[in-house]
Amino acid sequence: MTTPPTPAHFASRRTPPSGIDAPPRMRGRSPIETGGILLSVLIPVYNERATIDAIIAQVRAVPVPKEIICVDDCSSDGTAEVLRAMKSAGTIDTLIFHEVNRGKGAAIRTALAASTGNVVIVQDADLEYDPADWPTLLEPIVDGRADAVFGSRFLGGPHRVLYFWHSVGNAVLTTFSNMLTNLNLTDMETCYKAIRGEVARSLRLTSNRFGFEPEVTARLARARVRIFEVPISYSGRTYAEGKKIGWKDGVAAIWHIIKFNLFA
């Protein structure tokens, strides 16, 4: 009968002979136990009275244990009153208000600081991203293969056809970011980034507005965490429907990519 190998046996095999360089050991899987996941859903909200009810309903419909954390970034259209009613009804778990408008990145940082889940994900309140895609995003983390998963709008998922120059701008920003992070992402600017809770809360994030996306990407790359990318659906809004990001944010993103990769 063959004696089964011991952990010491494997450790000795991983130790290279003196003077010989060996490739780094592949990081083993670290799965989340079945039933052990708690997803912190971080929802930055600014003037989304028309959509906040619908997105909260979609979030609650996903069958995963979750805490819903909404941060109202000083909305002026009545969104705050809708959120207060939801909190009273128990449809959201944590509600935080910014006294002045500080930007999406600041709202995400506030929500992240209040989170307790072992996985966190940002959910925009504008119905562009569908929470039904969460199982695909969470699988590599739950399975133990990834510490962060990016949901790409450019890997073949269904999407609403909109602005050509937006797609070109996104490709330029993603390529520039990849050059400095040495990642091979297809969609750095995606809202959907699922991250292990302890990893997300360990990142030193500082961006206030839409610089959050290039910053968190740079921080994850510098931390050398395991990153996966999966296809997601996307239903973008027009400016008439309330889309807020514009060309000035694209220009600012270039500076953020440089700042957080070269001067961090």
MARDOPA-774566 format. One record per atom (N, C-alpha, C, CB): residue in one letter; x, y, z. Coordinates in steps of 0.2 Angstrom, whole numbers, plus 5000, padded with zeros to 4 digits. Atoms other than C-alpha are relative to their C-alpha. Last residue first. Glycine has a CB too. Layout:
BEGIN
AXYZ;...
//
This chain:
BEGIN
A500350034994;A500452824969;A500549995006;A499649944999;F499949964994;F501352934957;F499749985006;F499850074998;L499349975000;L501552824941;L500250045007;L500150044994;N499550055002;N500052714942;N500750025000;N499849984993;F500150064995;F498752814952;F500549944998;F499349985000;K499949984993;K499252984944;K500049935004;K499450045003;I499349984999;I499452924926;I500150015007;I500150074996;I499650065002;I497752834926;I500750015001;I499949984992;H500150044995;H496952984935;H500449934999;H499349985001;W499549984995;W497653104922;W499949955006;W499750075002;I499350005002;I496853004908;I500550025006;I500150044994;A499850074999;A495252984918;A500749994998;A499549954996;A499750014993;A495153174919;A500249935001;A499450025004;V499449964999;V495053184900;V500349995007;V499950074998;G499550045003;G493653054900;G500750035000;G499849994992;D499850064996;D492753144913;D500549964997;D499449965002;K499549974995;K492853304902;K500249945005;K499650065004;W499350005002;W492053204888;W500550025005;W500150044993;G499949965007;G490453164897;G500850004999;G499850075001;I499350005001;I489753054912;I500150034993;I500349935000;K499649944997;K488053104918;K500750004997;K500049995007;K499350024999;K486752994908;K500450065002;K500349974993;G499749994994;G485053054912;G500749985001;G499649975005;E500350044995;E483852994899;E500450005007;E500049924998;A500749984999;A484153134887;A499749965006;A499650004994;Y499949944996;Y486053104889;Y499350025002;Y500450054997;T499949945003;T485652924883;T500150065004;T499550014994;R500549955001;R485752774894;R500250064995;R499850035007;G499749934999;G486752614892;G499450054999;G500550024996;S500549965003;S485952444893;S500150075002;S499349985003;Y500049934999;Y487352324896;Y499550044997;Y500750034998;S500549965004;S487452134898;S500150085002;S499349985000;I500649984997;I489052054906;I499550044995;I500150055006;P500449965004;P490551954900;P499350025004;P499849974993;V500550045002;V491851894913;V499550054996;V499649975005;E500449965004;E493551964918;E499549954997;E500450044995;F500350035005;F494651884932;F499550054996;F499549945002;I500649975003;I495851964943;I499849964994;I500350074997;R500250045006;R497051884955;R499350034997;R499849925002;V500550044998;V497852014967;V499849964993;V499350035003;R499950065003;R499452094963;R499549945002;R500749975002;A500050054994;A499252234976;A500149934997;A499350005003;R499449994996;R499852354962;R500049955006;R500050075003;A499450035004;A498552284950;A500650015004;A500150044994;L500150075000;L497152304963;L500649974996;L499449984996;R499950034994;R497652484966;R500049925001;R499550035006;A499250004999;A497852524948;A500149975007;A500250085000;T499750055004;T496052454945;T500850015001;T499950024992;V500150074997;V495352544960;V500449954996;V499349985001;E499750004993;E496052714954;E500049935002;E499850055005;P499350015001;P495552694935;P500449995007;P500350054996;E499950065004;E493752664941;E500749994998;E499650004993;F500050064996;F493652784955;F500249944996;F499349995003;G499350035000;G494252934944;G500049935004;G500450055003;F500050065004;F492352964941;F500749974999;F499750014993;R500450005006;R492253084955;R500049934996;R500050064996;N500749974999;N492953084972;N499549994995;N500150075002;S500449965005;S494552984971;S499350015002;S500049954993;T500049934998;T495552934987;T499650044995;T500750035000;L500449975006;L495552744988;L499950085002;L499449974999;R500049934998;R496852665000;R499750044994;R500750025002;L499849955005;L496352484997;L500050075002;L499649994993;S499249994999;S496252365012;S500250054995;S500449945000;R499949964994;R494352375012;R500750025002;R499649975006;A500349935002;A494252304994;A500150055006;A499249994999;V499549965005;V495452164998;V499750074999;V500049964994;E499449984997;E494452115014;E500550034996;E500449945004;G500149954996;G492852115005;G500650035004;G499549985005;R500050024994;R493352014990;R500050055005;R500649955002;I499350014997;I493052114975;I499949975007;I500350075001;A500150034994;A491652124962;A500649985003;A499649934999;K499450034998;K491952254949;K499849975007;K500550065001;Y500150064997;Y490352304939;Y500749975001;Y499749954996;C500349994993;C490452484935;C500149945004;C499350035000;T500650034998;T491552454920;T499850025007;T500049924999;E500549954997;E492852584916;E499449975002;E499950054994;M499749974994;M494352454914;M499450045003;M500650044999;D500449944998;D493452364900;D500150025007;D499249975000;T500449975006;T494452244889;T499550065002;T499649944997;L500749994999;L495752204903;L499750024993;L499850055005;N500350015006;N497452134899;N499350015000;N500349944996;L500650055000;L498452194914;L499750004993;L499450035005;N499850065003;N500152274914;N499549945001;N500749975003;T500150054995;T499552414925;T500349934998;T499349995002;L499749984994;L500352554915;L499949955006;L499750075002;M499349995001;M499952484898;M500450025006;M500150064995;N499650075001;N498352414903;N500750014999;N499749964995;S500050034993;S497752584909;S500449945000;S499349995003;F499549964996;F498152664892;F500149975007;F499850075000;T499350025003;T497252514883;T500550045004;T500050024993;T499850064997;T495752544895;T500749984997;T499549944997;L499950004993;L495652724892;L500249945002;L499450035004;V499349964999;V495852714873;V500250005007;V499950074997;A499450045002;A494552574872;A500650035001;A499949984993;N499950054995;N493352674883;N500549964998;N499349965001;G499749974994;G493552824872;G500149955005;G499650065002;V499349985002;V493152724856;V500450025006;V500150054994;S499650075000;S491652644864;S500750014998;S499649964995;H499950024993;H491052824869;H500449935000;H499349995003;W499449964997;W491452884851;W500049985008;W499950074999;F499350025003;F490252754844;F500650035004;F500050014992;Y499549955003;Y488752804855;Y500749964998;Y500150055005;L500049934999;L487252684857;L500650044997;L500050025008;V499549975004;V486852504854;V499950085001;V499849984992;R500449955004;R486052424869;R500550044996;R499650055005;H499949934998;H487052274875;H499650044995;H500750025000;P500549965003;P486952084875;P500150075002;P499349985001;G500650004997;G488652004881;G499550054996;G500050025007;G500550045003;G490051974869;G499350005003;G500249934999;L499850075000;L491652024879;L499449954997;L500249965006;F499750015007;F491452204877;F500249934999;F500650054999;R500549995004;R490352254892;R500249994993;R499850085000;S499949975007;S491552174903;S499450014996;S500649974997;G500550015005;G491152134921;G500150044994;G499350015003;F500349945004;F492752144931;F499549974996;F500650034997;V500250025006;V493152004945;V499750064996;V499449955000;A500449955003;A494252024960;A499849984993;A500450074999;D500149954994;D495051904972;D499650064997;D500750035002;A499949935001;A494951764960;A499950045006;A499550024994;R499549995006;R495051574958;R500250075000;R499749974994;G499350004997;G494251524975;G500550024995;G500149945003;D499750075002;D492551454968;D500850015002;D500049994992;V500250064996;V491651594977;V500449944999;V499249994998;I499849994994;I492751724968;I499849955005;I499750075003;P499350014999;P492651644951;P500350025007;P500450054995;E499850075000;E490751624953;E500850005000;E499849974993;L499850024993;L490351804959;L500349934999;L499449995004;L499449964997;L490351894942;L500249965006;L499750075002;T499450015004;T489351754933;T500650045003;T499850034993;P499850074999;P488051744948;P500749994995;P499549954998;W499650014995;W487951944947;W500349925001;W499650015007;D499350035002;D487351954930;D500449995006;D500350064996;A500050075002;A485551964935;A500649974998;A499449994995;P499850054995;P486052124944;P499949934999;P499650025006;D500550054998;D485852214927;D500349955006;D499749964994;Y499750074998;Y486952364924;Y499449965003;Y500650015004;E499650025005;E486252524915;E500349935001;E500650054999;L500350055004;L484752534927;L500449984994;L499350024997;D500349975007;D485352704933;D499749954996;D500450044997;A500749994999;A485652664952;A499650014993;A499950055005;D500349935002;D487452604949;D499250005000;D500250024993;Q500550005005;Q487952444958;Q499750074999;Q499449965004;V500349945001;V489652424966;V499449994995;V500550054997;I500149985007;I490052254972;I499750075000;I499649944996;V500449945002;V490752184988;V500050014993;V500450065004;V499949985007;V491252014994;V499650064999;V499749944995;N499450035002;N491551955012;N500150014992;N500149935002;G500050065004;G490252075017;G500749984999;G499650014994;T499850054996;T490352205031;T500149934997;T499649995006;S500250075002;S490152365022;S500349955005;S500349994993;A500650024997;A490052545030;A499949924999;A499450044999;A499850004993;A491852595024;A499449975005;A500150075002;L499550054999;L491352535007;L500250005007;L500650014996;A500450064999;A489752645007;A500549945001;A499749984993;T500550004994;T490752795011;T499749945001;T499550064999;R499550014994;R492152754998;R499650005007;R500550055000;I499850075000;I490752724985;I500549995006;I500449984994;A500550044997;A490052894989;A500149935000;A499450014995;A500149994993;A491752974987;A499449965003;A499950085001;G499450034997;G492052894970;G499950015008;G500650024998;K500150085000;K490352944964;K500549975004;K499949984993;G499850045006;G490553134968;G499949925001;G500750014998;R499250025000;R490653244983;R500249964994;R500149975007;N499850045005;N488953334983;N500749994999;N499750034993;V499949965006;V488653415000;V500249954995;V500650055001;E500349934999;E487853345016;E500150054994;E500350035006;H499549955001;H488153165010;H499750075001;H500549994994;F500149945004;F486853045016;F500650055001;F499450055003;I499649954998;I486952865022;I499950064996;I500849985000;L500149945004;L485652735021;L500550055003;L499350025000;T499649944997;T486052555027;T499950064995;T500749985001;D499750014993;D484952405025;D500350065003;D500449945000;I499249995000;I483852445010;I500249995007;I500250074997;T499850035006;T482052365008;T500750024998;T499650034994;G499650065000;G481652385026;G500349974994;G499749945004;A500350065002;A480152495024;A500449935000;A499750004993;S500650014995;S480852635034;S499749934999;S499550065000;K499750024994;K482452625023;K499549985006;K500550055003;M499750075000;M481452625008;M500349975006;M500450004994;A500650054999;A480452775014;A500249934999;A499550024994;R500350014993;R482052865017;R499449965001;R499950075003;L499550044996;L482752825000;L499849995007;L500750024999;V500250075002;V481152894992;V500549955003;V500250004992;E500650024997;E481453055002;E499849934998;E499450054998;A499950024993;A483253064997;A499449985003;A500350075003;T499750074999;T482853044978;T500149995008;T500749994997;G500550044996;G481753204979;G500249935001;G499450004996;D500650015004;D482653294964;D499549965004;D500249964994;S500449954999;S484153374974;S499349994996;S500350064997;S500549995005;S485253234978;S499550065001;S499649934999;C500349935000;C486653264991;C499550014994;C500550055000;D499549945000;D487653114987;D499750074999;D500549984994;D500349945004;D486452984993;D500550065000;D499350025003;V499849934998;V487352834999;V499850054995;V500850005000;C500149955005;C486452664998;C500350065003;C499350014999;I499849944997;I487052505007;I500050064994;I500850005002;I500149955005;I486152345003;I500150075003;I499350004997;E500149944996;E486752195013;E500050064995;E500550025006;K499749935002;K486652035004;K499850055005;K499850024993;P500049964994;P486351845005;P500350074999;P500349965006;V499350014996;V486151784987;V499950045006;V500650034995;P500050054994;P484551754977;P500749995003;P499749934998;V499450045001;V484551914966;V500049955006;V500650034998;A500350075004;A482751984967;A500649954999;A499750024994;R500350054995;R483352114980;R499849944997;R499450045004;V499550034995;V484452194968;V499849955005;V500350065003;Q499650055004;Q483152204954;Q500549975005;Q500350034994;A500450065001;A481952284967;A500449954996;A499350024996;I500050034993;I483252414972;I499649934999;I499750045005;I499450034999;I483552454954;I500049965006;I500650054999;A499950065005;A481752484950;A500649965002;A499950024993;D500450064998;D481452594965;D500149944996;D499250024999;I499850044994;I482952694962;I499649955002;I500150065005;T499850075000;T482552734944;T500149965006;T500650004995;A500450045005;A481552894942;A500249925000;A500150034993;R500650024998;R482252964958;R499649964996;R499650075002;E500250065004;E484052944952;E499349995003;E500449945001;N500549985004;N484753124957;N499749944996;N500250054996;Y500049935001;Y486353054964;Y499550024995;Y500750034998;V500649975003;V486552884971;V500050075000;V499349985005;P499949935000;P488052774975;P499450034996;P500750034997;I500449965005;I487452594978;I500150085001;I499349985000;L499849934999;L488752474987;L499650044994;L500750025000;V500149965006;V488052304987;V500050075002;V499249984998;S500149934999;S488952205001;S499850044994;S500550035004;L499949965005;L488752014997;L499850075002;L499749994993;L500549944999;L488751895011;L500350064996;L500150035008;I499949945004;I489451725006;I499550055003;I499949994993;G499649954996;G489551585019;G500150074996;G500749975001;G500449974995;G488151475012;G500450055004;G499749955004;T500750005002;T489451365003;T499550035006;T499749934998;E500450064998;E491151405010;E499350014997;E500049995007;I500549974995;I492051545000;I499649945002;I499650064998;P500749995001;P493451464990;P499750025006;P499749934998;S500249984994;S495351504992;S499250015000;S500350065003;R500749974999;R496151424978;R499850015007;R499649954996;G500550055000;G498051404978;G499350035001;G500149955006;R500449994994;R499251534973;R499449955000;R499850075000;M500749985002;M500451464959;M499650015007;M499749964995;R500550054999;R502151454967;R499350034998;R500049975007;P500449994994;P503351584959;P499549955001;P499750075001;P500649955001;P504451524945;P499650005007;P499549974995;A500650045001;A506151444951;A499450054999;A499849955005;D500649975000;D507851524950;D499449964999;D500050074996;I500450015006;I509251414954;I499450035001;I499949924998;G499849965006;G510651464965;G499649994994;G500749974999;S499749944999;S510251334979;S500350034993;S500649995005;P499350014998;P509051194973;P500350075001;P500449964995;P499550015005;P507251254972;P500749995003;P500050064995;T499449964999;T506051224986;T500549984995;T500349975007;R500049935003;R504351174979;R500650045001;R499450035004;R499950005008;R504750984980;R499950074998;R499449964998;S499350015002;S505151004999;S500150004992;S500249935002;A499649954999;A503451085002;A500849994998;A500050025008;F500149955005;F502550954993;F500450065001;F499350015000;H499750035007;H503350815004;H499950054995;H499649944998;A499349995000;A503050925020;A500349974993;A500349965006;P499849935001;P501250925016;P500750024999;P499650055005;T500149964995;T501250735016;T500150074998;T500449995007;P499549954999;P501150615002;P499750055005;P500150044993;P500249935003;P500050465004;P500550055002;P499350025003;T500249954994;T500950305009;T499950064996;T500750005004;T499649945000;T500750174995;T499850055005;T499950034993;M500449945000;M500050005000;M500450065000;M499550005006;
//
